[in-house]
Amino acid sequence: MANHVLLDNITHSELKVITGRSAALGDALHCTPLFLSEFRQAQNCYPIFFRKDQQSQRYEPVALLGLEEKENLYLTPSGWDATYLPLSIARQPFLIGFTQSFDNGVPVKNPVVHVDIDHPRVSFTEGVPVFLPQGGNSPYLEQVTSILMAIHQGHQALPAFSAALTELELLEPFTLDIQLKHGKSCQLGGLYTLHEERFKTLPTDAVQKLWQSGYLEDLYMVLASLSNITALVKRKNTTQQEL
């Protein structure tokens, strides 16, 4: 169970983080959240789909990492086999929390760094130091802080993106049904993908709107990313062959 606490350089002066990649360190995920700022890099490595948050009813982009639950086909004995690591993976075991202050009597939420102290990456004996011996932030923590701020900004951008997709009815439910070698098949549901025909036949004013908001390029990145499904199936077949 997660145990999120506010990070500070006194309580956690000896804190270290194991930065390797493995299932034991929490990387056994079949998909992970993506943010718009990542689409250009992520589309080179992963198929990009969407999930619908049942509470908010928003569509949230994800990078598909495996064809079954808790399966990450990018994990190898030598680490993560892809040129880009999604922010939601790179941030672990850290996350954004908020403290409240007041500006002229108006409550303001301020993002601060929290750490899941029970995460398998957390250690006090091995790994990369979080703080310098004199108490300052290590280069590693500076990098993590930058990642967390990018995630914070990414979360803020998602509602408008989801609203645009919903307004134009650009997403449709999708079940990934793959026939593998040796007679095995994989079926993965709960995903949404871009409705290509609807996207291609959008009226000019809708296309203009998407272009002005910056979403047009994002959607082309989503389409381009789907070519990675073939590579993902190849990884799965290779894994099955080695079993």
N, C-alpha and C positions, 0 to 999 in steps of 0.2 A: 504494500500500500504506500502511496506517495506521502511524503512528509515535507511539505514546503515551508521553508523558513527564510526570513530576511537575511541576506548575505552581509556579513560585516567582517572587517579585517582583524578584529580582536578575537571573537568567538571562533572564527574560521581561519586563523592565521596559518595553520598547518595544512589546510585543505588542499588536496590534489585531485586531479581528474584523469582517469584512464581514457585516453583518446583513441584507442584501437577500435576496430569494428568487428562485432561478432553477435551471434544470437544471445549469448550469455550476458552481453552488455546492453541488451534492450533493442537490438536492431532487427529482430525477427518480425517485421511488419510487411503486410502485403500491399499497403498503400500509405502515403503520408501527405499531409496538407502542403499545398503550394501557394505562392503569392504571385501577383501579377509581375512584380519586378524580377521574378525568377524564370518566367516563361521562355525567354530567349535562350538561356543556358540549359534549362531542364529539357526542352523539346529535342535536344540533340541526344538525350540519353533515355528518356522515359516516355511511355504513352501518358498523355494527360487526359483525365476524365473529370467528372464532377460527382459529388455526393450532395444529397439534400439534407440539411439539418432539420430534423423534425420539430425542434422547438421554435427556431426562427423562420423556418420555411425558406431559407436562403440556399442557393447553390454555391458550393465551395469546391474549388479545384483541388485535385489530388494527383500525385504521381503514382502510377501503378508499378509496384515493385515485384509482385508475384501473382500467381494464378490461383492460389489457395490461401485461406486464412493463415496468418502467421508465417507466411512464406516470403522470404526476401531472396530473389534469384540473383541479386547483385552482391550478395555476401559470398566470399570465397575464403579459403584457408589463409590467404594473404591479405585479406581486408575487403574493402568496398571497391567493386570493379565497375567504376564509372568515373567520367571526368568531372562530374558536378555532383556535389552533395547538397541535397535540399536543406534550406534553413531550419526547417522543423526537426531535422535529424542533427544538424551541426550544433544546435543550441543545447542539446542535452548535456548535463542534467539541470540546466538553468532555465528560468522562465521569468516572465514579467509579472510583477505584482504592483500594487498601487498604494501610495500613502495620500492622505488628504490634507490640504492646506487651504488657507482662505486668502483671496485677493479682493480687498475692499469689501469684505463680508460675503463674497461669493465663493462657495466651495470649489476647489480645483483638485483634480486627481493628478498625481505625479508618478510616472512610471519609475519603479526601482527594481533591482535585481534580486530575485529569490533563487534558492537552490533546493532541489529535492534531495535532502540529506540521506535518504534511504535508497537512492538510485544506485544500481550496481557500478556505475562509473565513479562514484565518490569514494575516495580513499584518503587516508592520512599517512600512508606508507609508500605508495607508488603513484606514478603519473606526473602530470604537468602541474606545477604550483599555480595556485590561483592568486596568491599575494606574494610580493617581494619580501625579503627578510626584514626590511625596515618598515613594512606595512603598506606600501603603495601597491597599486594594481599591477599585476604581471602583464606582459604583452598578450598572453593567452586570454586573460580576463578582458583586456581592452577589445580584443577581437570578438569575444562573446557578447560584450555590451553592444558593439556595432551590429551584430547579428540580431540581437533582441530588439534593437530600435527599428531595424528593417522589418522584423516581424510585426511590431506594434503598428508601424505605418501600413504594412500590408493588410492587417486586420481592418484598419480604418477605411481602406480602399475597397474592400470586398462587398459591402452592402450595395454600393452604387453599381458595381459591375453585375452583381446578381440581379438587381432590379432591371438593368438593361436587357439581360438575357431573358428574363421573365416577360418583360413588356413585348419583346419581339418574338417570343415563343421559339427561341433558338435551340433549346435543349429537348432531347427525347430520351426516355428510359432505354437502357442498354444492358443486355446480358452477354457477357463474354463466354462463348461456347466453343471450346477448342478441342479438336481431336488430336491426340498425341500419338507418338509412335508406340508400338507394342500394345495397341488396342485400348489404351487408357484415354479418358476424356476429362476435361476440366470445365466446370461451369461456375461462373462468378457473376452474381447479380448485385443489385443495389447501386448501379452506376448510371450516370447520364452522359450522353455524348452530344456533340454538335449535330444538329439536323442540317446536313450538308445541302440538301435541295432547297430548303427554306433560306439558308444563308446565301446561297448563290443567286436567289431570285428576290432578294430584298429590294424594296423601292429605293430610288436614288436618295431621297431625303433621309431614310433610315441609315443608309451607308454613310452619308455625310455626317450624321450624328455620331455614329460609331467611330468614324475617323477623327472627329474633333475631340472626342473623349479619350482617344488613344486605344480604344478597345478593338478596333479593326485589326491592327497588327497582332494583338493578343490572340484573337480568334484564328488568324492564319497560323499562328504558332501551335495552337491546339490541333488544327488539322494536320500540320506537318509532323507533329509528335506521334500520330497514330501509326506511322511507318515503323515505329519501334516495337509494335506488337509482334511482328515476325521475329525480331531478335530475342524478345522475351520468351516466345515459344521455343526457339532454338535452345535457349538456356535451360528451359524446363526439360526438353527432350534429352539434353546432355546430362542433366542431373539424374533423370530416370535411368539412363543407360549406365551411370556409375553405381547405382544402388544394387 
